[in-house]
Amino acid sequence: MTVPPRLRPFALGAVRVDDASVFARARDEMLHLARVYPVDRLLAVFRRNAGLDTRGAAPPGNWEDFGHPAEQAWSEADYPGREHAPTANLLRGHYAGHFLSMLAIAAAGERDPVLKAKVDGLVMGLGEVQSALAATGRYSHPGFLAAYGEWQFARLEDYAPYGEIWAPYYTCHKLMAGLLDAHELTGSKQALPIATAMGHWVHHRLSRLAPERRQKMWSLYIAGEFGGMNETLARLAVAARVPLFLETASFFDQEHVLEAGAAGTDILTDMHANQHLPQLIGYVDEYEQTGEPRYLQAAQGIWDQIVPGRMYAHGGTGESELWGPPDTVAGDVGHRNAETCAAYNLLKLARRLFAHTRDPAYMDYYERTVLNHVLGSRRAASSDVSPEVTYMFPVHPGAFREYGNTGTCCGGTGLENHVKYQDTIYFHGEVDLYVNLPIDSELDWREAGLRVRLRSGYPLGEGVTLAFDGAAAEERTVHLRVPSWAAGDLELRLNGGPTGATPVPGAYVSLTRAWRSGDELHLTTPARLRAEPMPDDDRQCALFLGPTLLLACSELTTPLPFPLAARSDGEGLITDRTGPELLAELAAEGVVTLDGVAFEPCWSGLDTRYHMYVRSHEAEIAFGGMETGMPAVAVEILGEPAPSGWYTTAPSIRLHALEADTADSGPFRLEWRLGEGDWQPYTAPFPVEAEGAQYIEARVRDSGGRTATTGRELSIDTTPPKSRATVKELGSSWEITLHAADEVSGVERIQWEGPGTFWGTFQEAFVRAIGPEPQVIEYAATDRAGNEEPRRRLVIPGQDGAR
């Protein structure tokens, strides 16, 4: 029994995001890359693997490179083992799959024949590679297509770990998804046969295995990561009209995830977020084709374990790609939060779940994340070679976005993110229209005989206007989502007059009529400045102006204090400017200045060091009460912190008792304590030698027993990080990986230099070819406080040197 969704998106070409929208900037930058990037570069790794002419093209680079010079296109049986087989870049080919999806989405959305021709060229090249691989007779099935040998799949079946292999079915999914997008979105005639052959190859491999073996394979960290293979095979079953592929999709079902999700049992702690998110989207596909409720229940159940309890302010999730404990946000802030791939898949899941449930909460999440995380993940700059997107979109104090990511997983999903902003603005049912996102755009609602123009100035406006052109032959219901951030008086008006409908933030407001040219439906959406606290630490808050997450611009890498106490009036934060005034300042200046701190929009795409959260703080001087004559105490920190905000030498503390304005106040007694330690009498300034975030509390008592207490937070890190190098021989070269650890402020960067290089920031493992003479590599780590260790030296032997 099939279960179609209640709502469906419009075709990509039926919706156009307005060129004045903030989203158009990232869209146009990515469309430029789509148009200028050579298809031959994407095909280079495939052609090299198949023994075809690479036409002189260099591969994209980073994860997407040719691999080790001694690596061969080994079949499933002739891989000589990791001890004898130097390998590299084992995820290569995934980036081409994403690029193909991006080209197909862009060609459909822009109705661009040049982009359609690039789709056809990339598909043709992949078809030539598949045929060349099949002609060797070396592989288990003629449908095999990859940029490396089949051995990775065979080794996965023997439970090879990540490091020897790298998520082979993940790469397979990206290729098949790109081919299906080419078929479904541009009508590519060659893409479907290639994907169908790949589907038969997947079925051939997995149908031979016992279910228990498959379950263990998929549980392997990263090695067993398969992306959305279940989604793609379920799609392929429909597109190719091969019901067998629905069974193949079920081979990727993870029973413990299905059971826990359907039962509402939280299992996510320490699980790899993006290893499991794509399969949830596949469960929705499997639900639609089988009608089995547990598939949809599992996807909803896991979603509820992520949003909002594991969600950061911009919609991201995870630390170092792993989920932390439930309802823990502040406690899971590290230095590598919010992998952009995870946001990409959460958005895909949100729109699929909304299509079945019509629950506006999914669109609340979608709006938050597509504006702040996704748009903000694309650097505001053009490039001919790089997607210029983030991998992590971190949330810790003093974070910054590291754009680029050619060839990485988030570089791949980032290609797609920015050419499909129109895909969720509008959904439709049989006769009704859902306006989900207030993004300036135009819709060709052909089935209704109408064109709809949406104007809002989003995210800097305070209203949404829908203007209709044409004439509907029958009554149609328009459901307009009222943003959950809208504050104050809300009103829905039709052609300037009242409608009688009552807009409620976070819900849809509806109006039914036979729409005709000249109709205008207007919803007011007043914006306020508001603070959103973390669920596990209400002192740490994110500031929003309407839908916009504001990032505090600061070089500090310690928590940024900001006066929030007693500033809430129930609907927002009290400021000396109104919502419209703040929006106007943001539009004109690009920042909003609050209490001397400049805040930029999270969607800016800039390179600023920022704080996504600020910490509420009290005054430094505490009075025991409001009465005249009460004692007071202040904490003074002697010494200046580093520019990072950390004290890199141990500071000293001086306490001050302020004289009370009465004759009978008597002598004062000053005391202090560190954290929850014992109170100690204060006699003179004292050093604080404990490392990390510390809280100094002070109190004063007068002879009448009256007491005042105050405290100061300070962060101390006086020790530099420690780094080390691991070296792996690759035959004619050495692979060097640099590691560093700092248990206090954390590692900011590792830098290195060697012959022919400069003192640069380390990003990934790097390879140095073995030359005739030894090579000296110098490296050192710097922590987030600013401490840098002395340079270390690594000597790489020459050709005749000892190993």
Secondary structure, DSSP 8 states (H G I E B T S, - for coil): -----S-EE--GGGEEE-TTSHHHHHHHHHHHHHHHS-HHHHHHHHHHHHT---TT----BTTBS---TT-----SS----TTT-----TTTTHHHHHHHHHHHHHHHHHT-HHHHHHHHHHHHHHHHHHHHHHHHT-SSSTT---SS-THHHHHHHTT--BTTB--HHHHHHHHHHHHHHHHHHH--TTHHHHHHHHHHHHHHHHTTS-HHHHHHHHHSTTTT--TTHHHHHHHHHHHTT-THHHHHHHTT--HHHHHHHHHT----TT-BHHHHHHHHHHHHHHHHHH--HHHHHHHHHHHHHHTTTT--TTS---BTTB--STT-SGGG--SSB-BHHHHHHHHHHHHHHHHHH--HHHHHHHHHHIIIIIGGGB-SS--SS---B-SB---STTB------TTSHHHHHHHHHTT-GGGGTEEE-SSEEEE-----EEEEEGGGTEEEEEE--TTS-SEEEEEEEEB-SS-EEEEEE--TT--S---EEETTEE------TTSEEEEEE--BTT-EEEEE----EEEEEETTEEEEEEEEETTEEEEEE-S--S--EE--TT-B-SSSB--SS-HHHHHHHHHHHSSEEETTEEEEETTS-----EESSEEE---SEEES-SSTT--EEEEEEES---TTS-BSS--EEEEEEE--SSTT----EEEEEETTS--EE--S-EE----EEEEEEEEEE-TT--EEEEEEEEEE--S--EEEEEEEE-SSEEEEEEEEE-SSS-EEEEEEE-TT--SEE--S-EEEE--SS-EEEEEEEEETTS-B---EEEEE--TTS--
